[in-house]
Amino acid sequence: MNGICGIMALASAQMYSSFEFTCPCLPDYNYAYGIGILIVPPIWFFLLGYVLNNNISVLTEEWKRPVGKRRKDPAVLRYMFSSMTQRALIAPAVWVAVTLMDGKSFLCAFSPTTDLSEFLNESHHSLSKKELLKLQARIPCKDVFDGYEIISREAAIRYIRCLSQACGWTFLMVITIAAFLIRAIRPCFTQAAFLKTKYWSHYIDTERKLFDETCKEHAKSFAKVCIQQYFESISGEIVPQFQLPTKKGKGNKDDDGEKQKSDEEKLLGIRKEEDMNKVLWNWHTCKPALFLNKHAEDMNMNGHAHLDTLSLSDELYTQTPMKNTAVAYYSKV
């Protein structure tokens, strides 16, 4: 995500350099156009930073999920939101800084209202206030400006751009100081709480990724076993005289057996559509408590023993012969 934020920052600077700035040079529209160029693209980059951040869905899920056996910590949600906000603000800050340093939008927005009396000739007293406002609004437009004998255009442009660059450096100083206070001083006062919220925010993100990977592996194994069973059932209906004899080596049989066993293990005892739907529903409505057990008989603490329809697991337990030795069964979930 840091790399994406860096790319967005470079893209914002590149977009500004390739952007064709066209000031309307009208008193009623200069301010709206200049401020719009300064504010609207940063808002778009800010929202785009949230869209490209995958943690926004994790934050929404954690905020809206039912409590179940796991309570929701508001501090963790605040940490995740502040982390995403800080990354999303990088590209808008770059756009605002580059825009202020260049000074074109600032010149367009404030040329009609800036006090330029120091650059006026003595003949300006014959102009009304409205005419002077229109003349100053045409300063950014070299092609339409016609008051060279009244006001020094180059001097006025240099003055307004100097103000814009001063605002740009002030903006950079403010955001740098704010970033320093957030990144350096805050953990000094609440180090224990900061470490706790940081750990559990990473846990929530990692848990979701591992759950998605486990679901993908289970779906792949489920589809593979389902297809194999389909072809095995179809092969029984084919007339034997049309079957060609095939020879397999011992090694191939062993490899096929290992692959079949691996696919069976990845099913984790869930072999029905209703069972899988119930697992997914239970994961959403009642996530397991953050308490790790050693033995499989305590699986109820982790919320994984709510499936009444897992006939395969019941058969495995009923068919296991009684032994005098103690055997521990571990969950693969």
C-alpha positions as CSV (number, residue, x, y, z in Angstrom):
1,M,0.0,0.0,0.0
2,N,2.9,2.4,0.6
3,G,4.1,1.7,-2.9
4,I,0.6,2.5,-4.3
5,C,0.6,5.7,-2.3
6,G,4.0,6.7,-3.8
7,I,2.8,5.9,-7.3
8,M,-0.3,8.0,-6.7
9,A,1.8,10.9,-5.4
10,L,4.0,10.7,-8.6
11,A,0.9,10.4,-10.7
12,S,-0.6,13.6,-9.1
13,A,2.6,15.6,-9.9
14,Q,2.7,14.2,-13.4
15,M,-1.0,14.9,-14.0
16,Y,-0.5,18.5,-12.9
17,S,2.5,19.0,-15.2
18,S,0.5,17.7,-18.2
19,F,-2.7,19.6,-17.2
20,E,-3.6,22.5,-19.5
21,F,-4.5,25.3,-17.2
22,T,-7.0,27.8,-18.8
23,C,-8.1,30.6,-16.6
24,P,-11.4,32.2,-17.6
25,C,-10.0,35.7,-16.8
26,L,-13.5,36.9,-15.6
27,P,-14.0,38.4,-12.2
28,D,-17.0,36.2,-11.4
29,Y,-15.3,32.9,-12.4
30,N,-11.5,33.3,-11.6
31,Y,-11.9,32.5,-8.0
32,A,-14.1,29.5,-8.5
33,Y,-11.8,28.0,-11.2
34,G,-8.6,28.6,-9.3
35,I,-9.9,27.2,-6.0
36,G,-11.5,24.3,-7.8
37,I,-8.2,23.3,-9.3
38,L,-6.6,23.5,-5.9
39,I,-9.3,21.6,-4.0
40,V,-11.3,19.2,-6.3
41,P,-8.4,17.0,-7.5
42,P,-7.1,16.4,-4.0
43,I,-10.5,15.3,-2.9
44,W,-10.6,12.9,-5.8
45,F,-7.1,11.6,-4.9
46,F,-8.2,11.2,-1.3
47,L,-11.2,9.1,-2.2
48,L,-9.1,7.1,-4.7
49,G,-6.7,6.3,-1.9
50,Y,-9.5,4.7,0.1
51,V,-10.8,2.8,-3.0
52,L,-7.3,1.3,-3.7
53,N,-6.8,0.3,-0.1
54,N,-8.0,-3.2,0.5
55,N,-8.2,-2.6,4.3
56,I,-11.3,-0.5,3.8
57,S,-13.4,-3.6,3.3
58,V,-11.7,-5.2,6.4
59,L,-12.5,-2.2,8.4
60,T,-16.1,-2.2,7.2
61,E,-16.5,-5.9,8.0
62,E,-15.1,-5.5,11.5
63,W,-17.3,-2.5,12.2
64,K,-20.5,-4.1,11.0
65,R,-20.1,-7.7,12.0
66,P,-22.1,-9.2,14.9
67,V,-20.3,-9.4,18.2
68,G,-20.7,-13.1,18.7
69,K,-17.9,-14.6,20.8
70,R,-15.4,-11.9,19.9
71,R,-15.9,-8.3,21.1
72,K,-15.1,-5.3,18.9
73,D,-12.4,-2.9,20.1
74,P,-13.0,0.7,19.0
75,A,-9.4,1.5,19.4
76,V,-8.4,-1.0,16.8
77,L,-11.0,0.4,14.4
78,R,-9.7,3.9,15.0
79,Y,-6.1,2.8,14.4
80,M,-7.0,1.1,11.1
81,F,-9.0,4.2,10.0
82,S,-6.2,6.6,10.9
83,S,-3.6,4.4,9.1
84,M,-5.7,4.4,5.9
85,T,-6.3,8.1,6.2
86,Q,-2.6,8.9,6.5
87,R,-1.8,7.0,3.4
88,A,-4.7,8.4,1.5
89,L,-3.6,12.0,2.3
90,I,-0.2,11.6,0.6
91,A,-1.3,12.2,-3.0
92,P,-3.6,15.1,-2.2
93,A,-0.8,16.8,-0.2
94,V,1.5,16.4,-3.2
95,W,-1.1,18.0,-5.5
96,V,-1.7,21.0,-3.2
97,A,2.0,21.5,-2.7
98,V,2.9,21.4,-6.4
99,T,-0.1,23.6,-7.3
100,L,0.9,26.3,-4.7
101,M,4.6,26.1,-5.8
102,D,3.6,26.6,-9.4
103,G,1.3,29.5,-8.6
104,K,-1.0,29.4,-11.7
105,S,-4.2,28.5,-9.8
106,F,-3.4,31.0,-7.0
107,L,-2.8,33.7,-9.6
108,C,-6.1,33.0,-11.4
109,A,-8.1,32.9,-8.1
110,F,-6.7,36.0,-6.4
111,S,-5.6,38.3,-9.2
112,P,-8.9,40.3,-9.1
113,T,-8.9,40.8,-5.3
114,T,-5.2,41.2,-4.5
115,D,-4.1,44.7,-3.7
116,L,-1.9,45.7,-6.6
117,S,-1.8,49.5,-6.0
118,E,2.0,49.4,-5.9
119,F,2.1,48.3,-9.5
120,L,-0.4,50.8,-10.9
121,N,0.4,53.9,-12.9
122,E,-1.0,57.3,-12.2
123,S,-3.6,56.9,-14.9
124,H,-5.5,54.3,-12.9
125,H,-7.4,57.0,-11.0
126,S,-9.6,57.5,-14.1
127,L,-10.8,53.8,-13.9
128,S,-13.7,52.8,-11.8
129,K,-13.5,50.1,-9.2
130,K,-15.4,47.7,-11.5
131,E,-13.2,48.4,-14.5
132,L,-10.0,47.9,-12.4
133,L,-11.4,44.6,-11.2
134,K,-11.9,43.4,-14.7
135,L,-8.4,44.6,-15.7
136,Q,-6.8,42.7,-12.8
137,A,-8.9,39.5,-13.7
138,R,-7.2,39.5,-17.1
139,I,-3.7,39.5,-15.7
140,P,-3.3,35.7,-16.0
141,C,-4.3,35.8,-19.7
142,K,-1.5,37.2,-21.8
143,D,-3.6,37.2,-25.0
144,V,-6.5,39.2,-23.6
145,F,-4.7,41.6,-21.3
146,D,-4.7,45.1,-22.7
147,G,-3.7,47.3,-19.7
148,Y,0.1,47.5,-20.0
149,E,0.0,51.3,-19.7
150,I,-2.0,51.1,-16.5
151,I,-0.4,48.2,-14.6
152,S,2.8,46.3,-14.8
153,R,1.6,42.8,-15.6
154,E,5.0,41.0,-15.1
155,A,5.5,42.6,-11.7
156,A,2.0,41.7,-10.6
157,I,2.4,38.1,-11.7
158,R,5.7,37.8,-9.8
159,Y,4.1,39.3,-6.7
160,I,1.1,37.0,-6.7
161,R,3.3,33.9,-7.4
162,C,5.5,34.9,-4.5
163,L,2.5,34.8,-2.2
164,S,1.5,31.4,-3.6
165,Q,4.9,29.9,-3.0
166,A,4.9,31.3,0.5
167,C,1.6,29.6,1.1
168,G,3.1,26.4,-0.4
169,W,6.1,26.3,1.9
170,T,3.8,27.1,4.9
171,F,1.6,24.2,3.9
172,L,4.6,21.8,3.6
173,M,5.8,23.0,7.0
174,V,2.4,22.4,8.6
175,I,1.9,18.9,7.3
176,T,5.5,18.0,8.2
177,I,5.1,19.1,11.8
178,A,1.7,17.4,12.0
179,A,3.2,14.1,10.6
180,F,6.1,14.4,13.1
181,L,3.7,14.8,16.0
182,I,1.5,11.9,14.9
183,R,4.4,9.5,14.1
184,A,6.9,10.4,16.9
185,I,5.2,11.9,19.9
186,R,1.9,9.9,20.1
187,P,3.6,6.5,20.8
188,C,5.6,8.0,23.6
189,F,2.5,8.7,25.7
190,T,0.5,5.6,24.9
191,Q,3.1,3.0,23.9
192,A,1.2,0.0,25.4
193,A,-2.1,1.0,23.9
194,F,-0.4,1.8,20.6
195,L,1.3,-1.7,20.4
196,K,-2.0,-3.4,21.3
197,T,-4.0,-1.7,18.6
198,K,-1.2,-2.1,16.1
199,Y,-1.0,-5.9,16.8
200,W,-4.7,-6.6,16.6
201,S,-5.1,-4.5,13.5
202,H,-2.4,-6.7,11.8
203,Y,-4.2,-9.8,13.2
204,I,-7.5,-8.8,11.7
205,D,-5.9,-8.3,8.3
206,T,-3.8,-11.5,8.5
207,E,-6.8,-13.5,9.6
208,R,-8.9,-12.4,6.7
209,K,-6.1,-13.2,4.2
210,L,-5.6,-16.7,5.7
211,F,-9.3,-17.3,5.7
212,D,-9.6,-16.4,2.0
213,E,-6.6,-18.6,1.2
214,T,-8.1,-21.5,3.1
215,C,-11.5,-21.0,1.3
216,K,-9.7,-21.0,-2.1
217,E,-7.8,-24.2,-1.3
218,H,-11.0,-25.9,0.0
219,A,-12.9,-24.8,-3.1
220,K,-10.2,-26.1,-5.4
221,S,-10.0,-29.5,-3.6
222,F,-13.8,-29.7,-3.5
223,A,-14.1,-29.0,-7.2
224,K,-11.4,-31.5,-8.0
225,V,-12.9,-34.3,-5.9
226,C,-16.4,-33.6,-7.3
227,I,-15.1,-33.8,-10.8
228,Q,-13.2,-37.0,-10.1
229,Q,-16.3,-38.6,-8.6
230,Y,-18.4,-37.5,-11.6
231,F,-16.0,-39.1,-14.0
232,E,-15.8,-42.3,-11.9
233,S,-19.6,-42.5,-11.8
234,I,-19.8,-42.0,-15.6
235,S,-17.1,-44.5,-16.3
236,G,-19.3,-47.2,-14.6
237,E,-22.0,-46.7,-17.2
238,I,-19.7,-47.1,-20.2
239,V,-19.7,-50.6,-21.8
240,P,-16.5,-52.4,-20.7
241,Q,-15.8,-53.6,-24.3
242,F,-15.1,-50.1,-25.4
243,Q,-12.5,-49.5,-22.7
244,L,-8.9,-49.7,-23.7
245,P,-6.5,-51.4,-21.3
246,T,-4.1,-49.1,-19.5
247,K,-1.0,-49.9,-17.6
248,K,0.2,-47.9,-14.7
249,G,3.4,-48.2,-12.9
250,K,3.7,-48.5,-9.1
251,G,5.1,-45.1,-8.8
252,N,2.1,-43.5,-10.6
253,K,-0.3,-45.3,-8.4
254,D,1.5,-44.0,-5.3
255,D,1.5,-40.5,-6.6
256,D,-2.2,-40.6,-7.5
257,G,-2.9,-41.9,-4.0
258,E,-0.9,-39.2,-2.4
259,K,-2.7,-36.5,-4.5
260,Q,-6.1,-38.0,-3.6
261,K,-5.2,-38.1,0.0
262,S,-4.0,-34.5,-0.1
263,D,-7.2,-33.3,-1.7
264,E,-9.2,-35.3,0.9
265,E,-7.3,-33.6,3.7
266,K,-7.8,-30.1,2.3
267,L,-11.6,-30.7,2.5
268,L,-11.2,-30.6,6.3
269,G,-14.2,-32.9,6.7
270,I,-16.6,-30.6,4.9
271,R,-18.1,-32.5,1.9
272,K,-21.6,-31.0,1.5
273,E,-22.8,-27.7,0.1
274,E,-25.1,-27.2,3.2
275,D,-22.1,-27.8,5.5
276,M,-20.0,-25.2,3.7
277,N,-22.7,-22.7,3.7
278,K,-23.2,-23.2,7.4
279,V,-19.5,-22.8,8.0
280,L,-19.4,-19.5,6.1
281,W,-22.5,-18.2,7.9
282,N,-21.1,-19.1,11.3
283,W,-17.9,-17.3,10.5
284,H,-19.8,-14.2,9.6
285,T,-22.3,-14.2,12.5
286,C,-20.2,-15.7,15.2
287,K,-16.4,-15.5,14.8
288,P,-14.5,-17.7,17.2
289,A,-13.1,-16.4,20.4
290,L,-9.4,-15.5,20.5
291,F,-8.6,-18.5,22.7
292,L,-6.4,-21.3,21.4
293,N,-7.1,-24.8,22.6
294,K,-4.8,-27.8,22.5
295,H,-7.4,-30.7,22.2
296,A,-10.1,-31.2,19.7
297,E,-12.7,-31.9,22.4
298,D,-12.6,-28.2,23.3
299,M,-13.5,-27.1,19.7
300,N,-16.7,-25.6,21.0
301,M,-14.6,-22.8,22.4
302,N,-13.5,-21.9,19.0
303,G,-16.9,-22.0,17.5
304,H,-16.2,-24.7,15.0
305,A,-18.5,-27.4,16.4
306,H,-21.8,-26.0,15.4
307,L,-22.3,-28.1,12.4
308,D,-24.8,-30.8,13.1
309,T,-24.7,-32.2,9.6
310,L,-21.1,-33.2,9.4
311,S,-21.7,-36.9,8.9
312,L,-18.2,-37.7,7.8
313,S,-16.6,-36.5,11.0
314,D,-19.1,-38.5,13.0
315,E,-18.3,-41.6,11.1
316,L,-14.6,-41.2,11.6
317,Y,-15.1,-40.9,15.4
318,T,-17.6,-43.9,15.6
319,Q,-15.4,-46.1,13.5
320,T,-12.2,-45.5,15.5
321,P,-11.5,-48.5,17.8
322,M,-11.1,-47.9,21.5
323,K,-7.5,-48.0,22.7
324,N,-5.8,-47.8,26.0
325,T,-3.4,-45.2,24.8
326,A,-4.3,-41.5,24.9
327,V,-4.7,-39.9,21.5
328,A,-5.0,-36.2,20.8
329,Y,-6.8,-34.9,17.7
330,Y,-5.8,-31.4,16.4
331,S,-8.0,-29.2,14.3
332,K,-6.7,-28.3,10.9
333,V,-8.8,-25.2,10.5
